[in-house]
């Protein structure tokens, strides 16, 4: 991802986080906790990937089918969780995804990924939209592919290096999750600082009353 694209996403997210923090602290806490969960999830996932890659290197078997399943897991567990978290942020700030009943992580998770992609595009977050990966995910999930060689699939007569695609998608998600973690920490620090100022002010007022 280009640095200017990353910077633009970061600005948009920080703006939405500050807005949410000012209107609903409970919703912001839900968002903050989810972003932390994503961070821990990515750390664990990368450890798994390292172990799997190490194991694969020591085998001579064709594990292409296993790699398709691995790619599917990266998409479903990491990528979809990421965009669900960002959709939640915008929904809690008043925007509508599909209908008004979509207002928490569970309901967002049941919405088709294509609809969430359209929603993110409307917010100017095109960079987060992975339509080709969504299409590939659907083909794999419905077994609409052919293994043509080690690590290579044929999908609609197009050759796909599934190992490379899995690595690219995981790296993309990791980069965005790290950015999300950093921005939530910035906003949280500002909130904590303001909260401390208010507490100090309240303490001072209390002392004056006592006097």
C-alpha positions as CSV (number, residue, x, y, z in Angstrom):
1,X,0.0,0.0,0.0
2,X,1.3,3.5,-0.9
3,X,2.1,5.8,2.0
4,X,-0.3,8.5,0.9
5,X,-3.1,5.9,0.7
6,X,-2.3,4.7,4.2
7,X,-2.1,8.3,5.5
8,X,-5.5,9.1,4.0
9,X,-7.1,6.0,5.6
10,X,-5.5,6.9,8.9
11,X,-6.9,10.4,8.9
12,X,-10.4,9.2,8.1
13,X,-10.4,6.6,10.8
14,X,-9.0,9.0,13.5
15,X,-11.8,11.4,12.6
16,X,-14.4,8.7,13.0
17,X,-12.9,7.5,16.2
18,X,-12.9,11.0,17.8
19,X,-16.5,11.5,16.7
20,X,-17.6,8.2,18.2
21,X,-15.6,8.8,21.4
22,X,-17.4,12.2,21.8
23,X,-20.9,10.7,21.2
24,X,-20.8,7.2,22.7
25,X,-18.0,6.1,25.0
26,X,-19.5,2.6,25.3
27,X,-19.5,2.1,21.5
28,X,-16.0,3.4,21.4
29,X,-14.9,1.0,24.0
30,X,-16.5,-1.9,22.0
31,X,-14.5,-0.7,18.9
32,X,-11.3,-0.2,20.9
33,X,-11.6,-3.8,22.4
34,X,-12.3,-5.2,19.0
35,X,-9.3,-3.5,17.4
36,X,-7.1,-5.0,20.3
37,X,-8.6,-8.4,19.6
38,X,-7.7,-8.1,15.9
39,X,-4.1,-7.2,16.9
40,X,-3.7,-10.3,19.1
41,X,-5.4,-12.4,16.4
42,X,-2.9,-11.2,13.8
43,X,0.1,-11.9,16.1
44,X,-1.2,-15.5,16.7
45,X,-2.0,-15.9,13.0
46,X,1.5,-14.9,12.0
47,X,3.0,-17.4,14.4
48,X,0.8,-20.1,12.8
49,X,1.9,-19.1,9.3
50,X,5.6,-19.3,10.3
51,X,5.1,-22.8,11.7
52,X,3.1,-23.9,8.7
53,X,5.6,-22.5,6.2
54,X,8.4,-24.2,8.0
55,X,6.6,-27.5,8.0
56,X,5.7,-27.2,4.3
57,X,9.3,-26.5,3.3
58,X,10.3,-29.9,4.8
59,X,7.7,-31.8,2.8
60,X,7.8,-33.0,-0.8
61,X,4.0,-33.4,-1.0
62,X,1.8,-31.2,-3.1
63,X,-0.2,-29.2,-0.5
64,X,-2.0,-26.9,-2.9
65,X,-5.4,-27.9,-1.6
66,X,-4.3,-27.2,1.9
67,X,-3.1,-23.8,0.8
68,X,-6.4,-23.0,-0.7
69,X,-8.0,-23.7,2.7
70,X,-5.4,-21.6,4.4
71,X,-6.1,-18.7,2.0
72,X,-9.8,-19.1,2.8
73,X,-9.1,-18.9,6.5
74,X,-7.0,-15.7,6.1
75,X,-9.9,-14.1,4.2
76,X,-12.7,-15.2,6.6
77,X,-10.9,-14.8,9.9
78,X,-8.6,-11.9,9.4
79,X,-9.7,-9.8,6.5
80,X,-13.5,-10.0,7.1
81,X,-13.0,-9.3,10.8
82,X,-11.0,-6.2,9.9
83,X,-13.6,-4.7,7.6
84,X,-16.4,-5.6,10.1
85,X,-14.5,-3.5,12.7
86,X,-14.3,-0.5,10.4
87,X,-17.9,-0.8,9.3
88,X,-18.9,-0.9,13.0
89,X,-17.1,2.4,13.5
90,X,-19.0,4.2,10.7
91,X,-22.4,2.6,11.7
92,X,-22.1,3.8,15.2
93,X,-21.5,7.2,13.9
94,X,-24.9,7.2,12.2
95,X,-24.4,5.6,8.8
96,X,-26.6,2.7,7.6
97,X,-25.2,-0.6,6.3
98,X,-28.1,-2.4,4.6
99,X,-30.7,-1.4,7.2
100,X,-31.0,0.0,10.8
101,X,-31.0,-3.5,12.4
102,X,-27.3,-3.9,11.4
103,X,-25.9,-2.2,14.5
104,X,-23.4,-4.6,16.3
105,X,-20.6,-7.0,15.4
106,X,-22.8,-10.0,15.2
107,X,-25.3,-8.5,12.7
108,X,-22.4,-6.9,10.7
109,X,-20.8,-10.4,10.4
110,X,-24.0,-11.8,8.8
111,X,-23.9,-9.2,6.0
112,X,-22.5,-10.2,2.6
113,X,-18.9,-9.1,2.1
114,X,-19.9,-7.4,-1.3
115,X,-22.4,-5.2,0.5
116,X,-19.7,-4.2,3.1
117,X,-17.3,-3.5,0.2
118,X,-19.9,-1.1,-1.4
119,X,-20.4,0.6,2.0
120,X,-16.6,1.2,2.5
121,X,-16.3,2.5,-1.0
122,X,-19.0,5.1,-0.3
123,X,-16.9,6.3,2.7
124,X,-13.8,6.8,0.4
125,X,-12.1,3.6,1.8
126,X,-11.6,2.0,-1.6
127,X,-8.1,0.9,-0.6
128,X,-9.6,-1.5,1.9
129,X,-11.8,-3.2,-0.6
130,X,-10.5,-6.5,-1.9
131,X,-13.0,-7.5,-4.6
132,X,-10.7,-9.8,-6.4
133,X,-10.0,-11.7,-3.2
134,X,-13.7,-11.8,-2.4
135,X,-14.3,-13.4,-5.9
136,X,-11.5,-15.9,-5.4
137,X,-12.8,-16.7,-1.9
138,X,-16.2,-17.5,-3.4
139,X,-14.7,-19.7,-6.1
140,X,-12.6,-21.7,-3.5
141,X,-15.5,-21.9,-1.1
142,X,-17.7,-23.5,-3.8
143,X,-14.8,-25.7,-5.1
144,X,-15.0,-23.9,-8.5
145,X,-11.3,-24.3,-9.3
146,X,-8.8,-26.8,-10.6
147,X,-5.3,-27.6,-9.2
148,X,-3.0,-27.4,-12.2
149,X,0.4,-27.7,-10.5
150,X,2.1,-27.3,-7.2
151,X,0.8,-24.1,-5.6
152,X,-1.2,-23.1,-8.7
153,X,-4.9,-23.1,-9.4
154,X,-7.0,-22.5,-12.5
155,X,-10.0,-20.3,-11.8
156,X,-12.1,-19.4,-14.8
157,X,-9.2,-20.3,-17.0
158,X,-6.9,-17.9,-15.1
159,X,-3.8,-19.2,-13.3
160,X,-3.6,-18.3,-9.6
161,X,-0.6,-18.6,-7.4
162,X,-2.5,-19.4,-4.2
163,X,0.5,-19.3,-1.9
164,X,1.5,-15.8,-3.1
165,X,-2.1,-14.6,-2.9
166,X,-2.4,-15.9,0.7
167,X,0.9,-14.1,1.7
168,X,-0.2,-10.9,0.0
169,X,-3.6,-10.8,1.7
170,X,-2.2,-11.6,5.1
171,X,0.5,-8.8,4.7
172,X,-2.2,-6.4,3.7
173,X,-4.4,-7.2,6.7
174,X,-1.4,-7.1,9.0
175,X,-0.5,-3.6,7.8
176,X,-4.0,-2.2,8.3
177,X,-4.5,-3.8,11.7
178,X,-1.2,-2.3,12.9
179,X,-2.3,1.1,11.6
180,X,-5.7,0.6,13.4
181,X,-4.0,-0.4,16.6
182,X,-1.8,2.7,16.4
183,X,-4.7,5.1,15.7
184,X,-6.9,3.7,18.5
185,X,-4.0,4.1,20.9
186,X,-3.6,7.8,19.9
187,X,-7.3,8.5,20.4
188,X,-7.4,6.5,23.6
189,X,-4.5,8.5,25.0
190,X,-6.2,11.7,24.2
191,X,-9.4,10.5,25.9
192,X,-7.5,9.4,29.0
193,X,-5.7,12.8,29.1
194,X,-9.0,14.7,28.9
195,X,-10.5,12.4,31.5
196,X,-7.6,13.2,33.9
197,X,-8.0,16.9,33.3
198,X,-11.7,16.6,34.2
199,X,-11.0,14.6,37.3
200,X,-8.4,17.2,38.4
201,X,-10.9,20.0,37.8
202,X,-13.6,18.2,39.8
203,X,-11.1,17.5,42.6
204,X,-10.2,21.2,42.7
205,X,-13.9,22.3,42.7
206,X,-14.5,19.8,45.5
207,X,-11.7,21.2,47.6
208,X,-13.0,24.8,47.1
209,X,-16.4,23.7,48.3
210,X,-14.9,22.2,51.4
211,X,-13.1,25.4,52.2
